[in-house]
């Protein structure tokens, strides 16, 4: 279900926690959804009862990826992610890091993609989830896919450069 605001997200996650449900989160840009994203959602869902996805807003993507991104706008990206069978709830966040999203949802488990190191304790999500929220982290197995690579391949096919 696409959730438009953090207040509603807080209510839903609190209700699920009160029923003893295990909440899992992950987040990302999800610009041009590909197999690696589906793998992330599938792996994440295995860790709990409900999977909440935070999708970066257009503004946060521009800050992170540059002015040419995102290719797909935030509403359409959230809509696409919401349609994936492993996903239970989706929201859009405007921060550079999904810290408020995580504080509101209070996941039991937060999953990072394979592009993060399990030993890199400087990642703000790890510090927040493990130290402040008492949750734990998981990491997906390697998949050689990225939206940037897909975009670059399309540009090369049409004789353009990124």
MOBELFEN-V454945 format. One record per residue. RES is the residue in one small letter. PHI is phi as a letter, one per 20 degrees, with the letter a starting at -180 (none if undefined). PSI is psi in radians with two decimals (NA if undefined). OMEGA is omega as a letter, one per 20 degrees, with the letter a starting at -180 (999 if undefined). Layout:
res: <RES & RES>
phi: <PHI & PHI>
psi: <PSI & PSI>
omega: <OMEGA & OMEGA>
//
This chain:
res: <x & x & x & x & x & x & x & x & x & x & x & x & x & x & x & x & x & x & x & x & x & x & x & x & x & x & x & x & x & x & x & x & x & x & x & x & x & x & x & x & x & x & x & x & x & x & x & x & x & x & x & x & x & x & x & x & x & x & x & x & x & x & x & x & x & x & x & x & x & x & x & x & x & x & x & x & x & x & x & x & x & x & x & x & x & x & x & x & x & x & x & x & x & x & x & x & x & x & x & x & x & x & x & x & x & x & x & x & x & x & x & x & x & x & x & x & x & x & x & x & x & x & x & x & x & x & x & x & x & x & x & x & x & x & x & x & x & x & x & x & x & x & x & x & x & x & x & x & x & x & x & x & x & x & x & x & x & x & x & x & x & x>
phi: <none & f & d & f & b & f & f & f & f & f & f & f & f & f & f & f & f & f & e & m & f & e & d & d & c & b & b & r & f & l & e & m & f & c & g & f & f & f & g & g & f & f & f & f & f & f & e & a & e & c & d & d & d & d & d & f & f & g & f & f & f & g & f & e & d & o & f & e & d & e & f & d & f & g & f & f & f & f & f & f & f & f & f & f & f & f & e & d & c & c & b & d & c & d & f & f & d & e & f & f & g & f & f & f & f & l & f & f & c & d & d & d & f & f & e & d & e & f & e & e & f & e & f & g & f & f & g & f & f & f & e & e & e & m & e & c & d & c & c & f & f & f & c & e & c & b & f & g & f & f & f & f & f & f & f & f & f & d & m & d & c & f>
psi: <2.29 & 2.12 & 2.08 & -0.34 & 2.81 & -0.50 & -0.79 & -0.68 & -0.73 & -0.76 & -0.80 & -0.83 & -0.65 & -0.72 & -0.77 & -0.74 & -0.68 & -0.38 & 0.12 & 0.28 & 2.56 & 2.12 & 2.28 & 2.47 & 2.71 & 2.97 & 2.90 & -3.10 & -0.83 & 0.78 & 2.00 & 1.45 & 2.31 & -3.13 & -0.67 & -0.67 & -0.80 & -0.72 & -0.76 & -0.81 & -0.75 & -0.82 & -0.75 & -0.77 & -0.49 & -0.36 & -0.17 & -2.95 & -0.63 & 2.36 & 2.07 & 2.30 & 2.29 & 2.18 & 2.23 & 2.41 & 2.89 & -0.74 & -0.75 & -0.57 & -0.76 & -0.72 & -0.61 & -0.76 & -0.23 & 2.96 & -0.38 & -0.10 & 2.69 & 2.84 & -0.77 & 2.35 & 2.83 & -0.70 & -0.78 & -0.69 & -0.78 & -0.70 & -0.78 & -0.80 & -0.71 & -0.50 & -0.16 & 2.31 & -0.41 & -0.26 & 2.31 & -0.73 & 2.49 & 2.43 & 2.83 & 2.36 & 2.60 & -0.07 & 2.86 & -0.61 & 2.58 & 0.68 & -0.76 & -0.70 & -0.82 & -0.68 & -0.65 & -0.82 & -0.61 & 1.08 & 2.63 & -0.63 & 2.35 & 2.32 & 2.30 & 2.62 & 3.03 & -0.05 & 0.05 & 2.56 & 2.40 & -0.27 & -0.03 & 1.52 & -0.03 & -0.20 & 2.16 & -0.62 & -0.66 & -0.83 & -0.82 & -0.93 & -0.83 & -0.77 & -0.75 & -0.74 & -0.21 & 0.30 & -2.97 & 2.87 & 2.60 & 2.79 & 2.43 & 2.82 & 2.84 & 2.32 & 2.29 & 0.96 & 2.55 & 2.59 & -0.68 & -0.76 & -0.68 & -0.79 & -0.78 & -0.70 & -0.73 & -0.80 & -0.75 & -0.69 & -0.49 & 0.28 & 0.46 & 2.82 & 2.59 & NA>
omega: <r & a & a & a & a & r & r & r & r & a & a & a & r & r & r & r & a & r & r & a & r & a & r & r & r & a & r & a & r & r & a & a & a & a & r & r & r & r & r & a & r & r & a & a & a & a & a & a & a & r & r & a & r & r & r & r & r & a & a & r & r & r & a & a & a & a & a & a & j & r & a & a & a & a & r & r & r & r & r & r & r & a & a & a & a & a & r & a & a & r & r & r & a & a & r & r & a & a & r & r & a & r & a & a & a & a & r & a & r & a & r & r & a & r & r & r & r & a & a & a & a & a & a & r & a & r & a & a & a & a & a & a & r & r & r & a & r & a & r & r & a & r & a & a & r & r & r & r & r & r & r & r & r & r & r & a & a & r & r & r & a & 999>
//
